[in-house]
Amino acid sequence: MVFSDRSRGASPLRPGFNSVTSYKPEGLSVADHLHPVINAGRVAVITGAASGIGKAAALEFAKIGMKVAIADVNHERLNELAAELIQTLGETNVIAQPTDVSKLDEVVRLRDRVYEAWGEVAVLMNNAGVGDRGTSWAGIDKWKKVFDVNLFGIVNVQQTFVPSMLHQENQALIVNTGSKQGITNPPGNAAYNASKAAVKSLTEGLAYELRETPNSNVTAHLFVPGWTHTGMTSSGSSEKPPGAWSAQETVLYMLEHVRKGDFYIICPDNETRNEIDQLRIMWAASDVAEGRPALSRWHRDYKALFSEYMREGLESLER
Ligand SMILES: NC(=O)c1ccc[n+]([C@@H]2O[C@H](COP(=O)([O-])OP(=O)(O)OC[C@H]3O[C@@H](n4cnc5c(N)ncnc54)[C@H](O)[C@@H]3O)[C@@H](O)[C@H]2O)c1
């Protein structure tokens, strides 16, 4: 791959290529049905399950025949989804537990209810999240809220569930939801980006700790959705923009890669394919390694260089 930063020349920031128009998994194989964790009869717990990606995940786990525990602060939507899940799974295989993940006692209640009912957790999906635009020096309450939910929500769930999951004999996995904004840090959402960077960091640490724990049967995965049409991104519009993926597409991609055992699950969308993400991530890392200005991708002196880098990088990846 050529990562020349010497040559210059006009190049579009988004080079033309055949974008991904929709995501369809290659098809369930026999191996998928035999997956030890994502399998009928086992238990999935999803936070932030009442909308968007969490809801799509609950519906996919129900299709597989897993028992599903859904948790959310939005009680009305939670109950609506529970009614839908019960139609597929029956009442004894669905738990709807109103839970604010930023409150430890509520997370403890969720765990107790799940273990009392089913005695295990196979898939723990830390999905609850909130986003807000803002700068680094304004909106202290917003900063606290974003960190309480996006970071401490996951910390609370990990502290509460992981010790119990480690005691189980059966294999289990934890999926923490990060964001590309926590990796490449685009300007405009300072608190959200910082919280998602922390989620990446804590999930990498968790994966290492689980790997090094004797007899641990639990793995961790960092799930990074692409642009997905959900409550968070839709601004109230029900129509999915062409560039975004549906929540179901994003969840199917995540499941396929969790089944493969991938740790980093960086989802594309209809605007941004994997190669573009790879190049952007490497550029961001090179800011640090090469001592460039912070966020040089958006620095007026580096824009042309970044465009050139993307053009050459994509050409070499496509060769
Ligand atoms: N949609 C995207 O393009 C996108 C991209 C990258 C990452 N993400 C991440 O995906 C996750 C799911 O987001 P989404 O896009 O489906 O948004 P969404 O708003 O549709 O769903 C988020 C859910 O989390 C719930 N929630 C909020 N605060 C909570 C709390 N304190 N406790 C429990 N539940 C709470 C909300 O009620 C909502 O049901 C989030 O972590 C988000 O940051 C989304």
The ligand as an SDF file (V2000), in Angstrom:
LIG
                    3D

 44 48  0  0  0  0  0  0  0  0999 V2000
  -27.1010    5.1060   14.7990 N   0  0  0  0  0  0  0  0  0  0  0  0
  -25.8280    5.2470   14.4730 C   0  0  0  0  0  0  0  0  0  0  0  0
  -25.5000    5.6880   13.3530 O   0  0  0  0  0  0  0  0  0  0  0  0
  -24.7630    4.8600   15.4730 C   0  0  0  0  0  0  0  0  0  0  0  0
  -23.4160    4.9300   15.0370 C   0  0  0  0  0  0  0  0  0  0  0  0
  -22.4210    4.5590   15.9310 C   0  0  0  0  0  0  0  0  0  0  0  0
  -22.7370    4.1450   17.2030 C   0  0  0  0  0  0  0  0  0  0  0  0
  -24.0620    4.1050   17.6000 N   0  0  0  0  0  0  0  0  0  0  0  0
  -24.3350    3.6100   18.9630 C   0  0  0  0  0  0  0  0  0  0  0  0
  -25.2910    2.5790   18.9020 O   0  0  0  0  0  0  0  0  0  0  0  0
  -25.9760    2.5110   20.1590 C   0  0  0  0  0  0  0  0  0  0  0  0
  -27.4730    2.4360   19.9070 C   0  0  0  0  0  0  0  0  0  0  0  0
  -27.9040    3.6770   19.4020 O   0  0  0  0  0  0  0  0  0  0  0  0
  -29.0670    3.8390   18.3120 P   0  0  0  0  0  0  0  0  0  0  0  0
  -28.4590    4.4880   17.1370 O   0  0  0  0  0  0  0  0  0  0  0  0
  -29.8060    2.5790   18.1500 O   0  0  0  0  0  0  0  0  0  0  0  0
  -29.9410    4.9880   19.0360 O   0  0  0  0  0  0  0  0  0  0  0  0
  -31.4090    4.9780   19.6220 P   0  0  0  0  0  0  0  0  0  0  0  0
  -31.5790    6.3380   20.2190 O   0  0  0  0  0  0  0  0  0  0  0  0
  -32.3980    4.5340   18.5980 O   0  0  0  0  0  0  0  0  0  0  0  0
  -31.3540    3.8840   20.7860 O   0  0  0  0  0  0  0  0  0  0  0  0
  -30.6950    4.1100   22.0040 C   0  0  0  0  0  0  0  0  0  0  0  0
  -31.5530    3.5400   23.1310 C   0  0  0  0  0  0  0  0  0  0  0  0
  -30.8240    3.7190   24.3610 O   0  0  0  0  0  0  0  0  0  0  0  0
  -31.7610    4.0920   25.3390 C   0  0  0  0  0  0  0  0  0  0  0  0
  -31.1130    4.7620   26.4700 N   0  0  0  0  0  0  0  0  0  0  0  0
  -30.6680    6.0300   26.5280 C   0  0  0  0  0  0  0  0  0  0  0  0
  -30.1880    6.2990   27.7510 N   0  0  0  0  0  0  0  0  0  0  0  0
  -30.3230    5.1560   28.4710 C   0  0  0  0  0  0  0  0  0  0  0  0
  -30.0030    4.8030   29.8000 C   0  0  0  0  0  0  0  0  0  0  0  0
  -29.4790    5.6950   30.6530 N   0  0  0  0  0  0  0  0  0  0  0  0
  -30.2690    3.5410   30.2170 N   0  0  0  0  0  0  0  0  0  0  0  0
  -30.8470    2.6440   29.3950 C   0  0  0  0  0  0  0  0  0  0  0  0
  -31.1870    2.9340   28.1230 N   0  0  0  0  0  0  0  0  0  0  0  0
  -30.9210    4.1770   27.6640 C   0  0  0  0  0  0  0  0  0  0  0  0
  -32.7590    4.9970   24.6190 C   0  0  0  0  0  0  0  0  0  0  0  0
  -33.9960    5.1130   25.3270 O   0  0  0  0  0  0  0  0  0  0  0  0
  -32.8880    4.2610   23.2920 C   0  0  0  0  0  0  0  0  0  0  0  0
  -33.9460    3.3150   23.3310 O   0  0  0  0  0  0  0  0  0  0  0  0
  -25.5420    3.7340   20.9590 C   0  0  0  0  0  0  0  0  0  0  0  0
  -24.5440    3.3390   21.8910 O   0  0  0  0  0  0  0  0  0  0  0  0
  -24.9510    4.6470   19.9020 C   0  0  0  0  0  0  0  0  0  0  0  0
  -23.9920    5.5270   20.4280 O   0  0  0  0  0  0  0  0  0  0  0  0
  -25.0760    4.4410   16.7620 C   0  0  0  0  0  0  0  0  0  0  0  0
  1  2  1  0
  2  3  2  0
  2  4  1  0
  4  5  1  0
  4 44  2  0
  5  6  2  0
  6  7  1  0
  7  8  2  0
  8  9  1  0
  8 44  1  0
  9 10  1  0
  9 42  1  0
 10 11  1  0
 11 12  1  0
 11 40  1  0
 12 13  1  0
 13 14  1  0
 14 15  2  0
 14 16  1  0
 14 17  1  0
 17 18  1  0
 18 19  2  0
 18 20  1  0
 18 21  1  0
 21 22  1  0
 22 23  1  0
 23 24  1  0
 23 38  1  0
 24 25  1  0
 25 26  1  0
 25 36  1  0
 26 27  1  0
 26 35  1  0
 27 28  2  0
 28 29  1  0
 29 30  1  0
 29 35  2  0
 30 31  1  0
 30 32  2  0
 32 33  1  0
 33 34  2  0
 34 35  1  0
 36 37  1  0
 36 38  1  0
 38 39  1  0
 40 41  1  0
 40 42  1  0
 42 43  1  0
M  CHG  2   8   1  16  -1
M  END
$$$$
